[in-house]
Amino acid sequence: MNTLYQKKINEIFPEIIEFEVSLSKLSQWKVGGKADIIIRPRSKNELIKVRQWLYLNGIKSLIIGSTTNLLFSDEDIHIVIIQIGTNFSKVAVDGLDIVADPGIWVPSLARLAMQKNLSGIEHTCGIPGTLGGLVVMNGGSQRKGIGSVVTYVETIDNQGNIKRYDNSQCNFSYRQSIFQNIDEVVVEVGLKLNNGRAKCDIRQDMLDILHSRRKKFPRKQPNCGSVFVSNPDMYEDYGPPGKIIEELGLKGMNQGGAQISEQHANFIVNNGSAQSEDILYLINTVKETVYKETGYKMVVEARFVTSNGEITSI
Ligand SMILES: Cc1cc2nc3c(=O)[nH]c(=O)nc-3n(C[C@H](O)[C@H](O)[C@H](O)COP(=O)(O)OP(=O)(O)OC[C@H]3O[C@@H](n4cnc5c(N)ncnc54)[C@H](O)[C@@H]3O)c2cc1C
């Protein structure tokens, strides 16, 4: 964005804008170049104003949550990044219904549901992202996805118009949703949970899930969770991705500062100095080796942010 626009945008949204942000500091994987501008709206109305202004001035934007599923290019990003975070995270509970802002932290939402004696999102209690990102990715654990309890999703398109999608219009499937393919920001999510379980059982399930994740997953080095999606046919023939990668001898493999985790082979960790390129190299090595040995094409869950601000599959 040229400096004239930078000056103008700073005059209009001074409290929610940051310039020259290092993505290797901000992002979960701790890789990436610099972003010219990040805007962090705190409400629907603020976001509408931001999107209208950008549209009227012909400026493209990219939406991110807490970046727990994103790999940023090593090059600088010159388009505007809109980050939806915990400053946009109100939530209301009414009987079995929850209406939540997109920036709410997923483990906090799972805990709130448990406290209200509501069941259905226990499986999300250890997923470190925002609700907006979780809905876009139809994320979950234990082979579940958040989509199964979503009643509706409200979005704001690139011109600032509000839209609403019922569950059937969200096209939820395993780690997929319609929102991965449209330039709209998730701004409100309706969920319907159930009250068929005792609070102590819900709580115990969540503790078990957290305990098992702590044991299995690397926690100290930056990572983006499971890199490869589990494919049911491949699972049947060979097992989960981590097991296959390990059996092919790739566990622990290093490239630059990146490493296929010694603890769990479906994780790639940053040992301190990884570049995006190193992580992509390891991903491609796994994909090629698994394809050669099993005939299965591995699908990557994390998404890549290119230097011109597009989010693509890896
Ligand atoms: C340690 C670790 C463990 C993990 N475990 C799991 C797991 O068990 N299960 C699982 O499913 N995932 C897991 N993940 C991945 C990740 O946490 C989830 O996908 C998460 O929900 C993404 O949320 P986010 O806010 O970080 O989104 P981001 O990574 O910032 O974005 C992901 C996608 O959503 C889009 N997006 C984000 N917010 C919005 C919004 N408000 N409106 C429109 N688009 C938006 C982005 O454009 C991008 O395409 C894990 C990640 C880590 C680091």
The ligand as a MOL file (V3000), in Angstrom:
LIG
                    3D

  0  0  0     0  0            999 V3000
M  V30 BEGIN CTAB
M  V30 COUNTS 53 58 0 0 0
M  V30 BEGIN ATOM
M  V30 1 C -0.6410 -27.0380 18.7410 0
M  V30 2 C -1.7830 -27.0290 17.7690 0
M  V30 3 C -2.7630 -28.0080 17.8420 0
M  V30 4 C -3.8460 -28.0090 16.9470 0
M  V30 5 N -4.7870 -28.9840 17.0390 0
M  V30 6 C -5.8280 -28.9880 16.1900 0
M  V30 7 C -6.8350 -30.0040 16.2940 0
M  V30 8 O -6.8110 -30.8630 17.1600 0
M  V30 9 N -7.8690 -29.9650 15.4160 0
M  V30 10 C -7.9530 -28.9890 14.4550 0
M  V30 11 O -8.9260 -29.0070 13.6750 0
M  V30 12 N -7.0120 -28.0260 14.3290 0
M  V30 13 C -5.9560 -27.9900 15.1590 0
M  V30 14 N -5.0030 -27.0300 15.0480 0
M  V30 15 C -5.1080 -26.0490 13.9600 0
M  V30 16 C -5.8170 -24.7530 14.3340 0
M  V30 17 O -5.6910 -24.5040 15.7220 0
M  V30 18 C -7.2990 -24.7020 13.9740 0
M  V30 19 O -7.4970 -24.9120 12.6010 0
M  V30 20 C -7.8470 -23.3200 14.3790 0
M  V30 21 O -9.1850 -23.4080 14.5730 0
M  V30 22 C -7.5150 -22.2000 13.4260 0
M  V30 23 O -7.8890 -20.9820 14.0570 0
M  V30 24 P -7.0390 -19.6510 13.8830 0
M  V30 25 O -7.7740 -18.5690 14.5550 0
M  V30 26 O -5.6430 -19.8290 14.3110 0
M  V30 27 O -7.1180 -19.4710 12.2890 0
M  V30 28 P -5.9330 -19.0810 11.2930 0
M  V30 29 O -4.8980 -20.1410 11.3140 0
M  V30 30 O -5.4930 -17.6950 11.5200 0
M  V30 31 O -6.7100 -19.1550 9.8960 0
M  V30 32 C -7.1280 -20.3930 9.3690 0
M  V30 33 C -8.0360 -20.0920 8.1580 0
M  V30 34 O -9.2170 -19.4670 8.6280 0
M  V30 35 C -9.3890 -18.1710 8.0330 0
M  V30 36 N -9.9680 -17.3110 9.0630 0
M  V30 37 C -9.5910 -17.1910 10.3670 0
M  V30 38 N -10.4640 -16.4180 11.0280 0
M  V30 39 C -11.4080 -16.0320 10.1350 0
M  V30 40 C -12.5970 -15.2450 10.2080 0
M  V30 41 N -13.0160 -14.6720 11.3470 0
M  V30 42 N -13.3320 -15.0750 9.0760 0
M  V30 43 C -12.9480 -15.6480 7.9150 0
M  V30 44 N -11.8370 -16.3970 7.7770 0
M  V30 45 C -11.0850 -16.5920 8.8830 0
M  V30 46 C -8.0170 -17.7510 7.5320 0
M  V30 47 O -8.1430 -16.9110 6.4000 0
M  V30 48 C -7.4240 -19.1150 7.1570 0
M  V30 49 O -7.8570 -19.5020 5.8760 0
M  V30 50 C -3.9200 -27.0040 15.9490 0
M  V30 51 C -2.9330 -25.9960 15.8740 0
M  V30 52 C -1.8860 -26.0100 16.7930 0
M  V30 53 C -0.8670 -24.9190 16.7100 0
M  V30 END ATOM
M  V30 BEGIN BOND
M  V30 1 1 1 2
M  V30 2 1 2 3
M  V30 3 2 2 52
M  V30 4 2 3 4
M  V30 5 1 4 5
M  V30 6 1 4 50
M  V30 7 2 5 6
M  V30 8 1 6 7
M  V30 9 1 6 13
M  V30 10 2 7 8
M  V30 11 1 7 9
M  V30 12 1 9 10
M  V30 13 2 10 11
M  V30 14 1 10 12
M  V30 15 2 12 13
M  V30 16 1 13 14
M  V30 17 1 14 15
M  V30 18 1 14 50
M  V30 19 1 15 16
M  V30 20 1 16 17
M  V30 21 1 16 18
M  V30 22 1 18 19
M  V30 23 1 18 20
M  V30 24 1 20 21
M  V30 25 1 20 22
M  V30 26 1 22 23
M  V30 27 1 23 24
M  V30 28 2 24 25
M  V30 29 1 24 26
M  V30 30 1 24 27
M  V30 31 1 27 28
M  V30 32 2 28 29
M  V30 33 1 28 30
M  V30 34 1 28 31
M  V30 35 1 31 32
M  V30 36 1 32 33
M  V30 37 1 33 34
M  V30 38 1 33 48
M  V30 39 1 34 35
M  V30 40 1 35 36
M  V30 41 1 35 46
M  V30 42 1 36 37
M  V30 43 1 36 45
M  V30 44 2 37 38
M  V30 45 1 38 39
M  V30 46 1 39 40
M  V30 47 2 39 45
M  V30 48 1 40 41
M  V30 49 2 40 42
M  V30 50 1 42 43
M  V30 51 2 43 44
M  V30 52 1 44 45
M  V30 53 1 46 47
M  V30 54 1 46 48
M  V30 55 1 48 49
M  V30 56 2 50 51
M  V30 57 1 51 52
M  V30 58 1 52 53
M  V30 END BOND
M  V30 END CTAB
M  END
